[in-house]
């Protein structure tokens, strides 16, 4: 874990402890700013039966759960004026993908 920066404060450890206890959280929390890791915390097991602990490299199968995070990110960009809800994905993909029929 890296030192706190005035521009990017580290999450409140006590609040995170309370949330972990309340929700029986198991997983990884990281905060990266650019290429610098500002905070990381690992809780629980990757495999409970074998008691294999999670690490920052643990891969989680979240499947459709990612849709919520994608929607949140897109709406944040809309809020900031970077995108609009009418923006087509085709218009922002790299040139080699622009021939795709993805919308």
C-alpha positions as CSV (number, residue, x, y, z in Angstrom):
1,X,0.0,0.0,0.0
2,X,1.3,3.4,-0.9
3,X,1.2,6.6,1.1
4,X,-1.8,8.8,1.0
5,X,-1.8,11.8,-1.4
6,X,-3.8,15.0,-0.9
7,X,-5.4,14.7,-4.3
8,X,-6.3,11.0,-3.9
9,X,-7.0,10.1,-0.2
10,X,-6.8,6.5,0.9
11,X,-10.2,4.9,1.7
12,X,-11.3,5.1,5.3
13,X,-10.0,1.9,6.9
14,X,-12.6,1.9,9.7
15,X,-15.5,2.3,7.3
16,X,-14.1,-0.5,5.1
17,X,-13.7,-2.8,8.2
18,X,-17.3,-2.2,9.1
19,X,-18.5,-2.9,5.5
20,X,-16.5,-6.1,5.4
21,X,-18.0,-7.3,8.7
22,X,-21.6,-6.3,7.8
23,X,-21.6,-7.9,4.4
24,X,-19.2,-10.7,5.0
25,X,-17.2,-9.3,2.1
26,X,-14.7,-11.6,0.3
27,X,-12.7,-10.2,-2.5
28,X,-10.1,-7.5,-3.4
29,X,-10.3,-3.7,-3.2
30,X,-7.7,-1.7,-5.0
31,X,-7.4,1.9,-5.9
32,X,-5.0,2.7,-8.7
33,X,-4.2,6.2,-9.9
34,X,-2.5,6.0,-13.3
35,X,0.2,3.4,-12.9
36,X,0.5,3.8,-9.1
37,X,-1.3,1.5,-6.6
38,X,-2.7,3.8,-3.9
39,X,-4.5,1.2,-1.8
40,X,-5.1,-2.5,-1.7
41,X,-6.9,-4.8,0.6
42,X,-7.7,-8.5,0.3
43,X,-10.3,-10.4,2.2
44,X,-11.5,-14.0,2.3
45,X,-10.8,-17.1,0.2
46,X,-10.6,-17.8,-3.5
47,X,-11.6,-21.4,-2.6
48,X,-13.3,-21.7,0.8
49,X,-13.3,-25.5,1.1
50,X,-9.5,-25.6,0.6
51,X,-9.0,-22.3,2.4
52,X,-7.0,-20.8,-0.5
53,X,-6.7,-17.1,0.3
54,X,-7.6,-14.4,-2.2
55,X,-4.7,-12.3,-3.5
56,X,-4.5,-9.2,-5.6
57,X,-4.0,-11.6,-8.5
58,X,-7.1,-13.7,-7.8
59,X,-9.5,-13.9,-10.8
60,X,-13.2,-13.6,-10.0
61,X,-15.9,-14.9,-12.3
62,X,-18.4,-12.0,-12.2
63,X,-20.1,-12.7,-15.5
64,X,-23.2,-10.4,-15.9
65,X,-22.2,-8.6,-12.7
66,X,-19.9,-6.5,-14.8
67,X,-22.9,-4.9,-16.6
68,X,-23.7,-2.8,-13.5
69,X,-20.1,-1.5,-13.4
70,X,-20.1,-0.7,-17.1
71,X,-23.4,1.2,-16.7
72,X,-22.0,3.1,-13.8
73,X,-18.9,4.1,-15.8
74,X,-20.9,5.1,-18.9
75,X,-23.3,7.2,-16.8
76,X,-20.4,8.9,-15.1
77,X,-19.0,9.8,-18.5
78,X,-22.4,11.1,-19.6
79,X,-22.5,13.2,-16.4
80,X,-19.1,14.6,-17.2
81,X,-20.1,15.5,-20.7
82,X,-17.6,13.0,-22.3
83,X,-20.4,10.9,-23.8
84,X,-24.1,11.2,-24.4
85,X,-26.6,8.4,-24.2
86,X,-26.9,8.6,-27.9
87,X,-23.2,8.0,-28.5
88,X,-22.6,4.9,-30.6
89,X,-19.9,2.5,-29.6
90,X,-18.8,2.2,-33.2
91,X,-17.8,5.9,-33.1
92,X,-15.3,5.4,-30.2
93,X,-13.7,2.1,-31.1
94,X,-10.2,1.9,-32.5
95,X,-10.1,2.3,-36.3
96,X,-9.5,-1.4,-36.9
97,X,-12.8,-2.3,-35.2
98,X,-14.8,0.4,-36.9
99,X,-15.8,-1.9,-39.7
100,X,-17.7,-4.0,-37.2
101,X,-21.4,-3.9,-37.0
102,X,-21.3,-3.4,-33.3
103,X,-23.5,-0.5,-32.0
